Amino acid sequence: MRNAPPNPTRHLARVTFAAFFVTFIAARTLVILITTRRIPDLFLHVSGTHVHHLNYGIFLLSAICGVLLFLTLNNAQRNVCAVIYGIGLGLIAFMPRWQHIRAHHFAIGSLLILAVASFYCLLLWSPGRVKPDFTPRLMEIEKRGPK
């Protein structure tokens, strides 16, 4: 196996893990230093509300998802995406402890799960409900759509 060609997926996984690890350690260190007042408050506040670093991770992961879905990338660009993905994972790695999750968190989470499940049921159910007369028209619309 020593002569096997390099595996680009394994390389991207290592880059992602390295970015995750560095971000995780850096974020934890900064939070500890800020809460112990050893460095100034670097937290982002909007109208007096603290923006949690979990949000940064969600936005980074969402942006990278969009890039990977809609663009064709070369290897260097994929490496950059792997780094940003790892950073996003490192920022969302901190969620509230189970003891801090309140009933409204479970209620909202349950509603979201119900909404997503309903959407998928409708999505799976809808093709059988479309009349055969619409199929040629839908195929025509699909062909004329953006490539």
RODO-7267 format. One record per residue: residue number from 1; x negated, y negated, z negated of N, C-alpha, C, O in turn. Coordinates in nm, 3 decimals, decimal comma. Layout:
! RODO-7267
+-----+---------+---------+---------+---------+---------+---------+---------+---------+---------+---------+---------+---------+
: num :    n.xx :    n.yy :    n.zz :   ca.xx :   ca.yy :   ca.zz :    c.xx :    c.yy :    c.zz :    o.xx :    o.yy :    o.zz :
+-----+---------+---------+---------+---------+---------+---------+---------+---------+---------+---------+---------+---------+
: NUM :       X :       Y :       Z :       X :       Y :       Z :       X :       Y :       Z :       X :       Y :       Z :
...
+-----+---------+---------+---------+---------+---------+---------+---------+---------+---------+---------+---------+---------+
! end
This chain:
! RODO-7267
+-----+---------+---------+---------+---------+---------+---------+---------+---------+---------+---------+---------+---------+
: num :    n.xx :    n.yy :    n.zz :   ca.xx :   ca.yy :   ca.zz :    c.xx :    c.yy :    c.zz :    o.xx :    o.yy :    o.zz :
+-----+---------+---------+---------+---------+---------+---------+---------+---------+---------+---------+---------+---------+
:   1 :  -0,081 :   0,120 :   0,000 :   0,000 :   0,000 :   0,000 :  -0,086 :  -0,126 :   0,000 :  -0,031 :  -0,236 :   0,008 :
:   2 :  -0,215 :  -0,115 :  -0,008 :  -0,299 :  -0,235 :  -0,010 :  -0,295 :  -0,310 :   0,122 :  -0,321 :  -0,431 :   0,124 :
:   3 :  -0,264 :  -0,243 :   0,232 :  -0,260 :  -0,308 :   0,362 :  -0,120 :  -0,355 :   0,401 :  -0,098 :  -0,395 :   0,514 :
:   4 :  -0,028 :  -0,349 :   0,309 :   0,109 :  -0,391 :   0,337 :   0,112 :  -0,543 :   0,361 :   0,039 :  -0,617 :   0,295 :
:   5 :   0,196 :  -0,588 :   0,454 :   0,205 :  -0,732 :   0,479 :   0,263 :  -0,804 :   0,358 :   0,339 :  -0,746 :   0,280 :
:   6 :   0,226 :  -0,931 :   0,342 :   0,279 :  -1,007 :   0,227 :   0,431 :  -1,016 :   0,236 :   0,488 :  -1,028 :   0,344 :
:   7 :   0,493 :  -1,010 :   0,122 :   0,638 :  -1,017 :   0,113 :   0,679 :  -1,160 :   0,079 :   0,656 :  -1,205 :  -0,033 :
:   8 :   0,740 :  -1,234 :   0,174 :   0,776 :  -1,374 :   0,147 :   0,878 :  -1,388 :   0,034 :   0,877 :  -1,488 :  -0,038 :
:   9 :   0,965 :  -1,290 :   0,019 :   1,065 :  -1,298 :  -0,087 :   0,999 :  -1,291 :  -0,224 :   1,036 :  -1,364 :  -0,315 :
:  10 :   0,901 :  -1,202 :  -0,238 :   0,830 :  -1,192 :  -0,367 :   0,754 :  -1,321 :  -0,396 :   0,750 :  -1,366 :  -0,511 :
:  11 :   0,695 :  -1,381 :  -0,293 :   0,624 :  -1,507 :  -0,312 :   0,720 :  -1,615 :  -0,362 :   0,690 :  -1,687 :  -0,457 :
:  12 :   0,836 :  -1,626 :  -0,297 :   0,935 :  -1,726 :  -0,339 :   0,985 :  -1,698 :  -0,480 :   1,011 :  -1,792 :  -0,556 :
:  13 :   0,999 :  -1,572 :  -0,515 :   1,042 :  -1,537 :  -0,652 :   0,937 :  -1,581 :  -0,753 :   0,972 :  -1,632 :  -0,859 :
:  14 :   0,809 :  -1,563 :  -0,721 :   0,702 :  -1,607 :  -0,812 :   0,700 :  -1,759 :  -0,825 :   0,683 :  -1,812 :  -0,935 :
:  15 :   0,717 :  -1,829 :  -0,713 :   0,720 :  -1,976 :  -0,716 :   0,838 :  -2,024 :  -0,800 :   0,824 :  -2,115 :  -0,882 :
:  16 :   0,955 :  -1,963 :  -0,780 :   1,074 :  -1,999 :  -0,857 :   1,051 :  -1,975 :  -1,005 :   1,083 :  -2,060 :  -1,088 :
:  17 :   0,996 :  -1,860 :  -1,040 :   0,972 :  -1,829 :  -1,181 :   0,873 :  -1,926 :  -1,242 :   0,892 :  -1,971 :  -1,355 :
:  18 :   0,766 :  -1,959 :  -1,170 :   0,667 :  -2,053 :  -1,223 :   0,730 :  -2,189 :  -1,249 :   0,707 :  -2,250 :  -1,354 :
:  19 :   0,812 :  -2,238 :  -1,154 :   0,879 :  -2,367 :  -1,172 :   0,977 :  -2,361 :  -1,288 :   0,986 :  -2,455 :  -1,368 :
:  20 :   1,050 :  -2,250 :  -1,299 :   1,143 :  -2,232 :  -1,411 :   1,068 :  -2,236 :  -1,543 :   1,108 :  -2,306 :  -1,636 :
:  21 :   0,960 :  -2,160 :  -1,552 :   0,885 :  -2,148 :  -1,677 :   0,829 :  -2,283 :  -1,720 :   0,842 :  -2,322 :  -1,836 :
:  22 :   0,767 :  -2,355 :  -1,627 :   0,709 :  -2,486 :  -1,660 :   0,819 :  -2,583 :  -1,702 :   0,803 :  -2,656 :  -1,800 :
:  23 :   0,929 :  -2,585 :  -1,629 :   1,040 :  -2,676 :  -1,662 :   1,102 :  -2,641 :  -1,797 :   1,133 :  -2,730 :  -1,877 :
:  24 :   1,121 :  -2,512 :  -1,822 :   1,178 :  -2,467 :  -1,948 :   1,092 :  -2,515 :  -2,065 :   1,144 :  -2,572 :  -2,161 :
:  25 :   0,962 :  -2,492 :  -2,057 :   0,870 :  -2,533 :  -2,164 :   0,867 :  -2,685 :  -2,177 :   0,872 :  -2,738 :  -2,288 :
:  26 :   0,861 :  -2,756 :  -2,063 :   0,856 :  -2,902 :  -2,068 :   0,983 :  -2,961 :  -2,126 :   0,977 :  -3,052 :  -2,209 :
:  27 :   1,098 :  -2,909 :  -2,085 :   1,226 :  -2,960 :  -2,137 :   1,238 :  -2,935 :  -2,287 :   1,279 :  -3,024 :  -2,361 :
:  28 :   1,203 :  -2,816 :  -2,331 :   1,208 :  -2,784 :  -2,475 :   1,114 :  -2,875 :  -2,553 :   1,151 :  -2,927 :  -2,658 :
:  29 :   0,994 :  -2,893 :  -2,502 :   0,895 :  -2,977 :  -2,570 :   0,944 :  -3,121 :  -2,580 :   0,935 :  -3,183 :  -2,686 :
:  30 :   0,997 :  -3,174 :  -2,469 :   1,048 :  -3,312 :  -2,471 :   1,163 :  -3,327 :  -2,570 :   1,169 :  -3,425 :  -2,644 :
:  31 :   1,255 :  -3,233 :  -2,571 :   1,368 :  -3,241 :  -2,663 :   1,320 :  -3,240 :  -2,808 :   1,368 :  -3,318 :  -2,890 :
:  32 :   1,226 :  -3,154 :  -2,838 :   1,172 :  -3,147 :  -2,974 :   1,102 :  -3,277 :  -3,011 :   1,121 :  -3,329 :  -3,121 :
:  33 :   1,021 :  -3,330 :  -2,919 :   0,950 :  -3,454 :  -2,946 :   1,046 :  -3,573 :  -2,962 :   1,023 :  -3,660 :  -3,046 :
:  34 :   1,151 :  -3,576 :  -2,883 :   1,249 :  -3,685 :  -2,893 :   1,329 :  -3,674 :  -3,022 :   1,348 :  -3,774 :  -3,091 :
:  35 :   1,374 :  -3,554 :  -3,057 :   1,456 :  -3,540 :  -3,178 :   1,375 :  -3,560 :  -3,305 :   1,431 :  -3,598 :  -3,408 :
:  36 :   1,244 :  -3,535 :  -3,300 :   1,160 :  -3,562 :  -3,417 :   1,104 :  -3,703 :  -3,415 :   1,023 :  -3,740 :  -3,500 :
:  37 :   1,148 :  -3,783 :  -3,318 :   1,111 :  -3,924 :  -3,303 :   0,960 :  -3,944 :  -3,284 :   0,905 :  -4,047 :  -3,325 :
:  38 :   0,895 :  -3,849 :  -3,223 :   0,751 :  -3,864 :  -3,193 :   0,730 :  -3,939 :  -3,062 :   0,624 :  -3,997 :  -3,040 :
:  39 :   0,831 :  -3,936 :  -2,975 :   0,828 :  -4,016 :  -2,852 :   0,962 :  -4,087 :  -2,842 :   1,060 :  -4,045 :  -2,904 :
:  40 :   0,968 :  -4,196 :  -2,763 :   1,095 :  -4,270 :  -2,751 :   1,204 :  -4,184 :  -2,687 :   1,177 :  -4,083 :  -2,622 :
:  41 :   1,328 :  -4,227 :  -2,706 :   1,443 :  -4,158 :  -2,649 :   1,439 :  -4,171 :  -2,498 :   1,456 :  -4,280 :  -2,443 :
:  42 :   1,416 :  -4,060 :  -2,429 :   1,412 :  -4,057 :  -2,284 :   1,542 :  -4,004 :  -2,224 :   1,553 :  -3,989 :  -2,103 :
:  43 :   1,639 :  -3,977 :  -2,309 :   1,766 :  -3,925 :  -2,261 :   1,838 :  -4,029 :  -2,179 :   1,829 :  -4,149 :  -2,208 :
:  44 :   1,908 :  -3,986 :  -2,076 :   1,987 :  -4,076 :  -1,993 :   2,123 :  -4,097 :  -2,061 :   2,192 :  -4,001 :  -2,096 :
:  45 :   2,159 :  -4,224 :  -2,078 :   2,288 :  -4,259 :  -2,137 :   2,363 :  -4,343 :  -2,035 :   2,310 :  -4,441 :  -1,982 :
:  46 :   2,488 :  -4,305 :  -2,007 :   2,573 :  -4,381 :  -1,916 :   2,693 :  -4,430 :  -1,997 :   2,772 :  -4,350 :  -2,047 :
:  47 :   2,705 :  -4,561 :  -2,009 :   2,812 :  -4,623 :  -2,088 :   2,818 :  -4,566 :  -2,229 :   2,926 :  -4,543 :  -2,283 :
:  48 :   2,703 :  -4,545 :  -2,288 :   2,696 :  -4,496 :  -2,424 :   2,710 :  -4,345 :  -2,439 :   2,706 :  -4,293 :  -2,550 :
:  49 :   2,728 :  -4,274 :  -2,327 :   2,743 :  -4,128 :  -2,332 :   2,614 :  -4,062 :  -2,285 :   2,560 :  -4,096 :  -2,180 :
:  50 :   2,566 :  -3,970 :  -2,365 :   2,444 :  -3,896 :  -2,330 :   2,472 :  -3,799 :  -2,216 :   2,566 :  -3,720 :  -2,223 :
:  51 :   2,391 :  -3,806 :  -2,110 :   2,404 :  -3,712 :  -1,999 :   2,314 :  -3,594 :  -2,029 :   2,191 :  -3,608 :  -2,032 :
:  52 :   2,373 :  -3,478 :  -2,051 :   2,298 :  -3,359 :  -2,091 :   2,214 :  -3,307 :  -1,975 :   2,255 :  -3,317 :  -1,859 :
:  53 :   2,097 :  -3,252 :  -2,005 :   2,009 :  -3,204 :  -1,899 :   2,068 :  -3,085 :  -1,823 :   2,019 :  -3,052 :  -1,715 :
:  54 :   2,169 :  -3,023 :  -1,877 :   2,240 :  -2,918 :  -1,805 :   2,296 :  -2,972 :  -1,674 :   2,297 :  -2,903 :  -1,572 :
:  55 :   2,342 :  -3,098 :  -1,677 :   2,397 :  -3,160 :  -1,555 :   2,291 :  -3,174 :  -1,447 :   2,320 :  -3,152 :  -1,329 :
:  56 :   2,169 :  -3,209 :  -1,484 :   2,062 :  -3,221 :  -1,385 :   2,041 :  -3,087 :  -1,315 :   2,027 :  -3,080 :  -1,193 :
:  57 :   2,040 :  -2,981 :  -1,394 :   2,021 :  -2,848 :  -1,337 :   2,132 :  -2,810 :  -1,242 :   2,106 :  -2,753 :  -1,136 :
:  58 :   2,255 :  -2,840 :  -1,280 :   2,369 :  -2,808 :  -1,193 :   2,359 :  -2,884 :  -1,062 :   2,382 :  -2,827 :  -0,956 :
:  59 :   2,326 :  -3,012 :  -1,069 :   2,314 :  -3,092 :  -0,946 :   2,200 :  -3,041 :  -0,858 :   2,215 :  -3,031 :  -0,737 :
:  60 :   2,087 :  -3,008 :  -0,919 :   1,975 :  -2,956 :  -0,840 :   2,011 :  -2,824 :  -0,772 :   1,983 :  -2,805 :  -0,654 :
:  61 :   2,073 :  -2,733 :  -0,847 :   2,112 :  -2,604 :  -0,790 :   2,215 :  -2,622 :  -0,679 :   2,208 :  -2,554 :  -0,577 :
:  62 :   2,309 :  -2,713 :  -0,698 :   2,410 :  -2,738 :  -0,595 :   2,346 :  -2,795 :  -0,468 :   2,380 :  -2,755 :  -0,357 :
:  63 :   2,255 :  -2,889 :  -0,486 :   2,188 :  -2,949 :  -0,370 :   2,106 :  -2,845 :  -0,294 :   2,110 :  -2,840 :  -0,171 :
:  64 :   2,032 :  -2,762 :  -0,367 :   1,951 :  -2,660 :  -0,302 :   2,040 :  -2,559 :  -0,230 :   2,005 :  -2,513 :  -0,121 :
:  65 :   2,152 :  -2,524 :  -0,290 :   2,247 :  -2,433 :  -0,224 :   2,290 :  -2,492 :  -0,090 :   2,292 :  -2,422 :   0,011 :
:  66 :   2,325 :  -2,619 :  -0,089 :   2,366 :  -2,684 :   0,035 :   2,256 :  -2,683 :   0,139 :   2,281 :  -2,653 :   0,256 :
:  67 :   2,136 :  -2,715 :   0,098 :   2,023 :  -2,715 :   0,191 :   2,002 :  -2,575 :   0,250 :   1,987 :  -2,560 :   0,371 :
:  68 :   2,001 :  -2,474 :   0,164 :   1,976 :  -2,338 :   0,212 :   2,089 :  -2,286 :   0,299 :   2,066 :  -2,204 :   0,389 :
:  69 :   2,212 :  -2,331 :   0,275 :   2,324 :  -2,285 :   0,356 :   2,330 :  -2,351 :   0,493 :   2,365 :  -2,287 :   0,592 :
:  70 :   2,295 :  -2,479 :   0,499 :   2,323 :  -2,554 :   0,620 :   2,200 :  -2,591 :   0,705 :   2,216 :  -2,642 :   0,816 :
:  71 :   2,082 :  -2,567 :   0,655 :   1,962 :  -2,602 :   0,732 :   1,878 :  -2,479 :   0,760 :   1,878 :  -2,382 :   0,684 :
:  72 :   1,806 :  -2,483 :   0,871 :   1,708 :  -2,380 :   0,901 :   1,573 :  -2,433 :   0,853 :   1,530 :  -2,541 :   0,894 :
:  73 :   1,506 :  -2,358 :   0,768 :   1,385 :  -2,407 :   0,703 :   1,263 :  -2,326 :   0,745 :   1,273 :  -2,207 :   0,776 :
:  74 :   1,148 :  -2,393 :   0,743 :   1,023 :  -2,320 :   0,763 :   0,972 :  -2,275 :   0,626 :   1,034 :  -2,303 :   0,524 :
:  75 :   0,859 :  -2,204 :   0,624 :   0,809 :  -2,148 :   0,498 :   0,774 :  -2,256 :   0,395 :   0,802 :  -2,238 :   0,277 :
:  76 :   0,714 :  -2,365 :   0,439 :   0,678 :  -2,472 :   0,344 :   0,804 :  -2,531 :   0,281 :   0,807 :  -2,557 :   0,161 :
:  77 :   0,906 :  -2,553 :   0,361 :   1,032 :  -2,608 :   0,309 :   1,100 :  -2,510 :   0,214 :   1,160 :  -2,551 :   0,115 :
:  78 :   1,091 :  -2,381 :   0,244 :   1,148 :  -2,280 :   0,155 :   1,073 :  -2,278 :   0,022 :   1,133 :  -2,256 :  -0,083 :
:  79 :   0,941 :  -2,301 :   0,025 :   0,864 :  -2,310 :  -0,100 :   0,910 :  -2,428 :  -0,184 :   0,922 :  -2,416 :  -0,306 :
:  80 :   0,934 :  -2,542 :  -0,120 :   0,983 :  -2,660 :  -0,193 :   1,120 :  -2,628 :  -0,255 :   1,146 :  -2,663 :  -0,370 :
:  81 :   1,206 :  -2,562 :  -0,178 :   1,338 :  -2,523 :  -0,231 :   1,323 :  -2,428 :  -0,350 :   1,397 :  -2,439 :  -0,448 :
:  82 :   1,227 :  -2,336 :  -0,343 :   1,205 :  -2,242 :  -0,454 :   1,162 :  -2,318 :  -0,580 :   1,206 :  -2,285 :  -0,690 :
:  83 :   1,078 :  -2,419 :  -0,563 :   1,034 :  -2,499 :  -0,678 :   1,152 :  -2,574 :  -0,738 :   1,172 :  -2,573 :  -0,860 :
:  84 :   1,231 :  -2,640 :  -0,653 :   1,346 :  -2,717 :  -0,702 :   1,449 :  -2,623 :  -0,766 :   1,510 :  -2,658 :  -0,867 :
:  85 :   1,468 :  -2,505 :  -0,709 :   1,560 :  -2,407 :  -0,766 :   1,512 :  -2,365 :  -0,905 :   1,592 :  -2,356 :  -0,999 :
:  86 :   1,383 :  -2,339 :  -0,919 :   1,328 :  -2,302 :  -1,049 :   1,343 :  -2,413 :  -1,151 :   1,372 :  -2,386 :  -1,268 :
:  87 :   1,323 :  -2,537 :  -1,108 :   1,341 :  -2,651 :  -1,199 :   1,487 :  -2,660 :  -1,242 :   1,515 :  -2,681 :  -1,360 :
:  88 :   1,579 :  -2,643 :  -1,147 :   1,721 :  -2,646 :  -1,181 :   1,757 :  -2,537 :  -1,281 :   1,834 :  -2,562 :  -1,374 :
:  89 :   1,703 :  -2,418 :  -1,263 :   1,728 :  -2,310 :  -1,358 :   1,672 :  -2,343 :  -1,495 :   1,735 :  -2,314 :  -1,597 :
:  90 :   1,553 :  -2,405 :  -1,499 :   1,491 :  -2,441 :  -1,626 :   1,574 :  -2,545 :  -1,701 :   1,576 :  -2,546 :  -1,824 :
:  91 :   1,644 :  -2,635 :  -1,627 :   1,726 :  -2,737 :  -1,694 :   1,858 :  -2,682 :  -1,743 :   1,912 :  -2,734 :  -1,841 :
:  92 :   1,912 :  -2,578 :  -1,678 :   2,041 :  -2,524 :  -1,724 :   2,022 :  -2,409 :  -1,821 :   2,120 :  -2,349 :  -1,866 :
:  93 :   1,899 :  -2,377 :  -1,854 :   1,873 :  -2,264 :  -1,942 :   1,921 :  -2,287 :  -2,084 :   1,927 :  -2,193 :  -2,163 :
:  94 :   1,955 :  -2,410 :  -2,118 :   1,998 :  -2,440 :  -2,254 :   2,147 :  -2,467 :  -2,254 :   2,190 :  -2,573 :  -2,210 :
:  95 :   2,224 :  -2,376 :  -2,301 :   2,366 :  -2,402 :  -2,318 :   2,395 :  -2,399 :  -2,468 :   2,314 :  -2,349 :  -2,546 :
:  96 :   2,508 :  -2,451 :  -2,508 :   2,537 :  -2,451 :  -2,652 :   2,536 :  -2,310 :  -2,708 :   2,575 :  -2,214 :  -2,641 :
:  97 :   2,493 :  -2,298 :  -2,831 :   2,499 :  -2,167 :  -2,896 :   2,645 :  -2,126 :  -2,911 :   2,734 :  -2,211 :  -2,916 :
:  98 :   2,667 :  -1,996 :  -2,917 :   2,805 :  -1,946 :  -2,928 :   2,877 :  -2,010 :  -3,047 :   2,999 :  -2,030 :  -3,041 :
:  99 :   2,805 :  -2,041 :  -3,153 :   2,869 :  -2,100 :  -3,270 :   2,924 :  -2,240 :  -3,241 :   3,015 :  -2,286 :  -3,309 :
: 100 :   2,868 :  -2,307 :  -3,140 :   2,908 :  -2,444 :  -3,109 :   3,017 :  -2,451 :  -3,003 :   3,069 :  -2,559 :  -2,974 :
: 101 :   3,051 :  -2,338 :  -2,944 :   3,156 :  -2,337 :  -2,842 :   3,291 :  -2,339 :  -2,913 :   3,317 :  -2,256 :  -3,001 :
: 102 :   3,374 :  -2,432 :  -2,875 :   3,503 :  -2,451 :  -2,939 :   3,614 :  -2,386 :  -2,858 :   3,592 :  -2,340 :  -2,746 :
: 103 :   3,732 :  -2,383 :  -2,914 :   3,848 :  -2,320 :  -2,849 :   3,878 :  -2,384 :  -2,714 :   3,915 :  -2,315 :  -2,619 :
: 104 :   3,862 :  -2,518 :  -2,706 :   3,893 :  -2,583 :  -2,578 :   3,795 :  -2,541 :  -2,468 :   3,831 :  -2,542 :  -2,350 :
: 105 :   3,671 :  -2,505 :  -2,504 :   3,578 :  -2,454 :  -2,405 :   3,629 :  -2,323 :  -2,345 :   3,625 :  -2,303 :  -2,224 :
: 106 :   3,679 :  -2,236 :  -2,432 :   3,734 :  -2,108 :  -2,385 :   3,860 :  -2,131 :  -2,302 :   3,881 :  -2,063 :  -2,201 :
: 107 :   3,944 :  -2,225 :  -2,344 :   4,067 :  -2,252 :  -2,270 :   4,035 :  -2,304 :  -2,130 :   4,093 :  -2,257 :  -2,032 :
: 108 :   3,945 :  -2,400 :  -2,121 :   3,909 :  -2,456 :  -1,991 :   3,839 :  -2,351 :  -1,905 :   3,867 :  -2,341 :  -1,785 :
: 109 :   3,750 :  -2,274 :  -1,965 :   3,684 :  -2,167 :  -1,891 :   3,783 :  -2,063 :  -1,840 :   3,770 :  -2,016 :  -1,727 :
: 110 :   3,880 :  -2,029 :  -1,922 :   3,983 :  -1,932 :  -1,881 :   4,066 :  -1,987 :  -1,765 :   4,097 :  -1,915 :  -1,671 :
: 111 :   4,102 :  -2,116 :  -1,773 :   4,177 :  -2,178 :  -1,663 :   4,097 :  -2,178 :  -1,534 :   4,151 :  -2,153 :  -1,426 :
: 112 :   3,968 :  -2,207 :  -1,544 :   3,883 :  -2,205 :  -1,424 :   3,874 :  -2,065 :  -1,365 :   3,882 :  -2,048 :  -1,243 :
: 113 :   3,857 :  -1,966 :  -1,449 :   3,851 :  -1,827 :  -1,401 :   3,983 :  -1,789 :  -1,334 :   3,983 :  -1,725 :  -1,229 :
: 114 :   4,095 :  -1,828 :  -1,395 :   4,227 :  -1,800 :  -1,338 :   4,244 :  -1,870 :  -1,202 :   4,297 :  -1,811 :  -1,108 :
: 115 :   4,199 :  -1,994 :  -1,193 :   4,210 :  -2,068 :  -1,067 :   4,126 :  -2,004 :  -0,957 :   4,173 :  -1,988 :  -0,845 :
: 116 :   4,003 :  -1,967 :  -0,990 :   3,916 :  -1,902 :  -0,891 :   3,973 :  -1,768 :  -0,849 :   3,973 :  -1,735 :  -0,731 :
: 117 :   4,021 :  -1,688 :  -0,945 :   4,081 :  -1,558 :  -0,913 :   4,204 :  -1,576 :  -0,824 :   4,224 :  -1,499 :  -0,730 :
: 118 :   4,286 :  -1,676 :  -0,853 :   4,405 :  -1,703 :  -0,771 :   4,365 :  -1,742 :  -0,629 :   4,426 :  -1,696 :  -0,532 :
: 119 :   4,264 :  -1,826 :  -0,618 :   4,216 :  -1,867 :  -0,486 :   4,171 :  -1,745 :  -0,406 :   4,206 :  -1,733 :  -0,289 :
: 120 :   4,094 :  -1,657 :  -0,467 :   4,047 :  -1,539 :  -0,395 :   4,161 :  -1,444 :  -0,360 :   4,158 :  -1,383 :  -0,253 :
: 121 :   4,260 :  -1,431 :  -0,446 :   4,377 :  -1,347 :  -0,413 :   4,450 :  -1,404 :  -0,292 :   4,486 :  -1,331 :  -0,200 :
: 122 :   4,471 :  -1,537 :  -0,291 :   4,536 :  -1,600 :  -0,176 :   4,452 :  -1,585 :  -0,050 :   4,505 :  -1,563 :   0,059 :
: 123 :   4,322 :  -1,597 :  -0,065 :   4,232 :  -1,584 :   0,049 :   4,239 :  -1,443 :   0,108 :   4,242 :  -1,427 :   0,231 :
: 124 :   4,242 :  -1,343 :   0,023 :   4,250 :  -1,205 :   0,071 :   4,389 :  -1,171 :   0,124 :   4,401 :  -1,088 :   0,215 :
: 125 :   4,491 :  -1,232 :   0,071 :   4,629 :  -1,204 :   0,109 :   4,669 :  -1,274 :   0,238 :   4,753 :  -1,223 :   0,312 :
: 126 :   4,611 :  -1,390 :   0,267 :   4,656 :  -1,475 :   0,377 :   4,639 :  -1,414 :   0,516 :   4,728 :  -1,434 :   0,598 :
: 127 :   4,531 :  -1,341 :   0,550 :   4,521 :  -1,290 :   0,688 :   4,639 :  -1,201 :   0,727 :   4,680 :  -1,205 :   0,843 :
: 128 :   4,693 :  -1,122 :   0,637 :   4,806 :  -1,036 :   0,668 :   4,935 :  -1,115 :   0,689 :   5,029 :  -1,065 :   0,750 :
: 129 :   4,940 :  -1,238 :   0,639 :   5,060 :  -1,320 :   0,650 :   5,061 :  -1,407 :   0,776 :   5,165 :  -1,461 :   0,813 :
: 130 :   4,946 :  -1,420 :   0,843 :   4,940 :  -1,501 :   0,965 :   5,001 :  -1,421 :   1,079 :   4,962 :  -1,306 :   1,102 :
: 131 :   5,093 :  -1,480 :   1,148 :   5,161 :  -1,410 :   1,258 :   5,061 :  -1,388 :   1,372 :   4,972 :  -1,470 :   1,393 :
: 132 :   5,075 :  -1,277 :   1,444 :   4,984 :  -1,250 :   1,556 :   4,985 :  -1,360 :   1,662 :   4,889 :  -1,374 :   1,737 :
: 133 :   5,093 :  -1,438 :   1,669 :   5,101 :  -1,546 :   1,767 :   4,994 :  -1,652 :   1,742 :   4,951 :  -1,720 :   1,835 :
: 134 :   4,952 :  -1,668 :   1,616 :   4,857 :  -1,773 :   1,582 :   4,712 :  -1,734 :   1,610 :   4,627 :  -1,821 :   1,619 :
: 135 :   4,683 :  -1,606 :   1,624 :   4,545 :  -1,561 :   1,639 :   4,475 :  -1,624 :   1,758 :   4,364 :  -1,674 :   1,741 :
: 136 :   4,532 :  -1,626 :   1,879 :   4,462 :  -1,690 :   1,992 :   4,436 :  -1,838 :   1,968 :   4,331 :  -1,890 :   2,004 :
: 137 :   4,532 :  -1,906 :   1,907 :   4,516 :  -2,049 :   1,879 :   4,404 :  -2,071 :   1,777 :   4,322 :  -2,162 :   1,794 :
: 138 :   4,398 :  -1,990 :   1,673 :   4,292 :  -2,001 :   1,574 :   4,155 :  -1,973 :   1,635 :   4,057 :  -2,039 :   1,602 :
: 139 :   4,149 :  -1,874 :   1,725 :   4,021 :  -1,843 :   1,793 :   3,976 :  -1,961 :   1,880 :   3,857 :  -1,991 :   1,888 :
: 140 :   4,071 :  -2,027 :   1,945 :   4,040 :  -2,143 :   2,028 :   3,987 :  -2,258 :   1,942 :   3,889 :  -2,323 :   1,979 :
: 141 :   4,051 :  -2,282 :   1,830 :   4,005 :  -2,387 :   1,738 :   3,864 :  -2,355 :   1,689 :   3,780 :  -2,444 :   1,681 :
: 142 :   3,840 :  -2,229 :   1,657 :   3,708 :  -2,186 :   1,609 :   3,600 :  -2,210 :   1,713 :   3,490 :  -2,254 :   1,680 :
: 143 :   3,631 :  -2,181 :   1,840 :   3,533 :  -2,200 :   1,948 :   3,500 :  -2,346 :   1,970 :   3,386 :  -2,381 :   2,000 :
: 144 :   3,601 :  -2,434 :   1,956 :   3,580 :  -2,576 :   1,979 :   3,520 :  -2,648 :   1,859 :   3,483 :  -2,765 :   1,870 :
: 145 :   3,510 :  -2,582 :   1,747 :   3,458 :  -2,644 :   1,626 :   3,307 :  -2,669 :   1,634 :   3,242 :  -2,628 :   1,730 :
: 146 :   3,253 :  -2,736 :   1,535 :   3,108 :  -2,763 :   1,534 :   3,026 :  -2,636 :   1,530 :   3,063 :  -2,539 :   1,463 :
: 147 :   2,918 :  -2,637 :   1,599 :   2,830 :  -2,520 :   1,606 :   2,725 :  -2,524 :   1,498 :   2,642 :  -2,433 :   1,488 :
+-----+---------+---------+---------+---------+---------+---------+---------+---------+---------+---------+---------+---------+
! end
